[in-house]
């Protein structure tokens, strides 16, 4: 049970089941997208509500307007093609849980909001149910596996970059197999630090982990490398916290950009220096923290489009990890673009992201999504059609050029309700938004090959 400090939000539950006529009036005649979830329904309300708004805004015609239903895995009929109950947004814009007099057919499934314990196994089971039902999926499990297995994703991206592409960079990484001995772990860590050079900050995490669970980081200096031993905290962490249940992913820390959390909500562009990049000295009062960017990417039926996202800001100036599971916080991605700083000779300088920089970020995320689906390109049904791409940024001190560094992909991204449209530095508030492209794809997919007959 949640503690009083983390009490679940209230969920309205309708007292009477909806008739088929009431369902038709509420959902309309367009395609029906079921968000299949299995964690707490009250916590899923805001995500459902935002996707409902996106779907409504994306409907080019009323007949194409996608209806969004939140369907717990236990609320499906045995054939998994219909829902007995669902969370719906009513005419007043409120989320309620409804039961139906007759099960409601659905057209497309998107698996989200699963319990962290056994998340990937449950996704595999739900996806298999959808396959048996012939139900199209936004994130079919075989494609999602490419994101869940972080090293596999890294290798797919490395293969893409090996063909001379440079839209993004990758950190150096290696995998230590589950069951490796402490001596083997120590040897692999020594080989890795020799490969990346010193001093370096090394990050270790479960290869299939999520939300920052069991992630650790340590800085290894030149004089320390030769004396590394099995009692080193990083080696012990790998052996005790990761390897009993998973492979360990080891990677170098990348990203020399920080965000100034003491700057408030200032969104005004600094006067640019010659060359187009706003280089200003960082004020002494700045509170600089590591920042990672989550960019949501969706398939529109023809290409992957990066549309929205948020920033993840470390909980303190010294913290290496920015994820929410490690005391990090979500921040407005566009506001963070206005307060970026990078290290250069003599200290820190402010980096003002130009429209070209924002476009490069979008392009990097979209290309990473495409590369993750490599060799599935002729089978659209098999694609991972929506994902969150996590990246950090690096600025070249001499040229001022920005390079996105891709870290990982998320097949069931959390925090969708806090994503905003990716627009860069501009006056005015950001707009909550997840995707337009995805709903255009769903409408065209269902129109081209309808599953529902009534």
N, C-alpha and C positions, 0 to 999 in steps of 0.2 A: 504494500500500500504506500502511496506517496505521503511524505511528511507534510505538515501544514504549510511549510515554506515552498513545497513543490506540488501543491494541490492541483489536480486536473481542472481545466476549465469546464464549465457546465455544458452539457449537451442536451438540447431539446429532443424529446422523443414524442412523436405524434401518437395520440391515443387510438386512432382508428386507421385501419389499412386503407391505402389508396385504391380506388376503383380504376379499371383500365382507362376510363374517360378522363379521370383526374390525372393519371400518369401521362396520357397523351397531351393534356393541357400544360402540364408542368415541363415535360421533356421536349415537346415538339416532335416534328417528323424527321429531324435530321439524324445523323449518326450518333451512336451512344458509346462513349468511352468509359469503361469501368476501371477505376483506380483500385486495384486489388491490394488490400492491406491486411495486416494481422496484429499490429500493435494497438495501443490505446486509441479508441475512436475519438475521444475528445481532443487529443493532441493533433489530430489530422484535419480538424475543421478548417484551419486557416489556409492550409495547402489546397484543400478542395475548393475553398471559396476563391482563391486567387486563380486557379486553373479554370474555374467556371467563368470568371470575368474575362480571362484571356480568350477562351473559346467563344464567348459571346461577341467579343470585339473582332475576332478573326473571321466570323461568318460573313462571307461575301454575299451570300444569299441566305434567306431564312431556311431554305431546304438543306443548306450546307452547314448550318450552325450545329456544332457538336455539343451534345448534352453530356455533362460530366457527372458520374455517379461514384460515390465512395462505397465500395463493396468489400466487406470483410470476407476473408477466405471461407469462413464458415457460413456465409449467407448465400453462397452459390447453390444452384440446383445440382443434383448428381451428375448431369451431363456437362456442367460448368459453362453452359451457354446462356444462362439466365440468372437473375438475382431475385431472391425472395425478400430481401430487405436492402436498403441503401441509405447512405447519407446524401441528401440533396439540398440544393440552394433553392429556397422558395421564392415566390413573387416579391416578397419584401426584402430579399437579399439575406435571409437568415438560414443557417444550416440546421437541419433537423434530421433525425433518423426516422425513416418511414418503413413500414411493411407494406406489402402489396397483396391485393385480393388474388391476383394472378401473377406468377413470376414474370419479370420484365426481361425481354431479350436484350443482349448487348452485342456490340459489333467489334470492338477492339478492347484489348486488355493492356494495362500498364501496371506492373508490380512495383509498389512503393511502400515505405513505412512498415517495415518488418522488425520484429524483435532482434536485437543485436545477437543474442544467443541463438545460434543455428540459422542465422539470416540467409546465408548462401544455400544451405540445404533446403530450406523452406521455399526459396525462390525456384530452385530446381524442380521441386514438387509441383508448385503452382504452374510453372511453365509447361511441364509435362501434361498437366490437366488441360491447359489451353491447346496444346498440340493435338491431343486426342479429340478435342471438340472442334478442331479446325478453326480456332479463334485467332485472328492476327494479334501480334504482340508488339508493343513498343520496345520492350527490352527482353527478347527471348533469352532464356538462360544460356544456351551455347555461346551466343555473342557476348553476353554479360560476363561470362567466364574470362574473357580476354581482359576485362577491366578488373575483375576480382583478383586475378592472378597478376600482381603488380610486376613481377619479373617478365611475364609473357608480354604484357603491354609494353614494357621497356624495350624488349627485343623487337617487337613489331615497329616501334618508332625508330629504333636504331637502324633497322633494315631500310626504312623509308629514307632516313637521312644519308645512308650509305650511297644513295643514287645521286648525290650531289645537291640535295635540297637543303635549304637553310632557313626555312620559316621559323624554326625554333631550335633550341639546343636541349641536350639531355645531361643530367648529372652522371658521373661514373657510378656504376652499381655492380654488385655481385650478389650471389645467392649462396647461403650456407644451408645445406640440406638438414631437415629434421633428423635427429638421431646422431648428428656429428658429435664427436668427443670434444672435450674441453681443449685438448691439444690441437685438434683439427681446427677448432674455432680460432684459437690464438694464431695458428699459422696463416689462416686465411685473412685475418685482420692485418697481420704484418705485411702480407703480399699486397693487400689493398692499399694500405697507407703508403707503401713504396710506389705504387702505381700512380696515386693522385698527388703525391708530394706533400711536404710538410712546411709549415704547420697547416693542419686541416681540422675541420670539425666533421666528425663522422656521425651519421644518423643510422640507427638500426630500428627495424620494425617488423612485425609479423608480415609475411608476404601476402596474406589474405586478410589482414587486419582492417579495422575501420574506426573512425572517430578518435584517432590518436591513441587507441588502446595499446599498451605495452611498447610505446615508442620511447626511445632514449637517445640522447646525444652526448658526445664528449669531444672536447678539443684535445688533439694530440700534437704536442710540440716536437721540434726536431730532436731535442735531447732526450725525449721520452720514448721515441720509437725503438731504439735499440734495447731498452730495458723493459719493454712490454712483457707482462707475465700473465699467467692464467687468473691471478687475483684481480686484474684490472677490472674496474666496475663495468666497463662495456662488455668484456668477455663474460663476466658472471651474469650480466643481464641477459645476454643472448642465450646462455646455457640454462638459466633458471626460469626466465619469464617467457621465452619465445619457443625454443626448440622442443619442449615437451609436447607442444600441440601444433606447431607450424614450422615451415621453413623461415629462415631469417633473411630479410632483405637488408643489405648494407649499402649505403650510398653516401656520397660526399654532399656536404651542404653547398648549395648554390644560391645566388641572389645577393647582390650588394645594395639593394634598395630598401629603405626604411620609410615608414610613414610617421609624420609628426602628429602625435595624438594630443598635443597641447594647443593645437591651432584652431580647435572648435570646428565650426561648419563653414569656414571661409572657402568660397568657391571662385574667387577672382584670379584670373591668370596673371602671373607675374610678367612684367615687361620683358620680352625676349631679347637676348643678346644677339649680335650678328651670327647668322648661321641657322637661326630658327629655333634654337633651344633656349629655354628660359633658365639660365644658370645664375643663381643668386646664392650668396653665402647663407648658410643655415644659422638662424639666431641661436645664441647661447642658451636660451630658455627652452629650446626644442626638446621634446620628449620622444626620441626616436625608437621605434619598435619594428621588429621584423613583420613583414606582411606577405601573405600569399593570396592569390586571386583564384576564385572559383568562377569559371565561365561556363554557362549552360549552352549546350550546342544541340541543335535539333535537325532532323532530316525533313526537307520540305517536299520530297518527291523527286527532286533533281540534284540537290546538293545539300551539304551540311552548312548550317547557318548559326553563327554565334550571336546570341541576341541579348543575353542578360547575365547577371552574376552578382557576387558580393565579394567583399574582402574579408579575410580572416587575419586579425591582428593579435600578435602575441600579448600575453597578459602582463608582461613587464619588459623593461628595456634590455635585460640580460637574457631573457628566455629565447631559446632557439626555435621552439615549436609554437606554431600559431593556431593549431586546431582548437575547436571548442572543447574537445575532450581533454585538452591540456591547459585549461584556464584561458584560452584565447577567446576572442569576441568577434562576432560578425559586425562589420561596418559597411556603410554605403560605398560601393565600389567607385562611384563617380566622385564622391567627396575625397576619397583617398587619392585619386589621381591628381587632385589639386594640392596635395601635401606630401609629395614624394621627395626623398633626399637620397643621395648616394655618396659613398666614400671616394675621395680622391686625394691627391697629394695636398697636404695642408689641412685636411679635415673633411667636413661634409658640405655638399652643395645641393641646392634645390634643383629638382628636375621637373620641368613643366611638360607634361605629356601633350603632344600636339595631336591633331586629328589623324595625321599619318601614323603616329604611335598607337593610337587606339585601334586604327584599322589593322595594324600589324598584330596587335593582340588578338583581335577577332580572327584574322587569317590563321594565326598559329593554332588557335583552339579548333577551328574548323578543319584544318589540315590534319591535326592530331586525331580528330574524330574519324576522318576518312581513312587514315593509316591504320587505326585500330580495327577497322572493318575490312582490311586488306584481304583479298581473295574471296570476299563475300559480295563483291561489287556487282555480280550478275544475278544475285538472289536477294532482292530487296526485302522479302519477308524475313530473311535471316539477320538483317542488320540490327545492330544496337542503334536505335533511332533517336534516342535522347540520352545525354550523359553530361556529367559535370567534369570539366577538365581543370585540374589544379596546376597552377604554375606560379613561379616567382619571376622577378625581373632583374636583369643585369644591364648596367649602363657602362659603356666604354668611356673612361675618363678623358681620353683625348678627343674622340669624335662626337661624343654625346649620343651615339647610337644606342637604341634600346633593343635588347634581345630577350624574348620570352623563353624561359626554361621550363619545360613540361615535366611535372613530377608524377602524376598519376591521373587515372580516370575513375569516375564513380558511376556505376550502372544504375544505382538506386539513390540518387543524390538527395541528401537531406537539406533543409533550409530553403526549399523552393519558395516558401511564403515570404522570405526576406530578400529575395532577388529583385533587382531593379533593372530597368532597361539600360543597356550599355550605350552610353552617349558621350562619355568623356567629360571634360571640364566645360560647364555651361551654367549660366545663372538659373536660379529657380530650383525647386525641389525635384528629386528623382522620382520616377514613376514605378510603382511596384509592377513587376512583369516577369513572366517566365518564358513564354513562347507564343509566337504567332505562326511560325513556319510549321510546327508540328500539327497544329489544327488544320492548316491548309492541306497537309499530307493526308490526315485522317479523312477529311471530307472527300478528297479525290479518290483515295483508296476504296472507301466504301461505295462511292458512286460507281467506280469502275467494276468492282467485284463484290456486290452485296452478299452478306451472309444471312441477315435477318429477313424473314418472310412475312412478318407481321408485327 
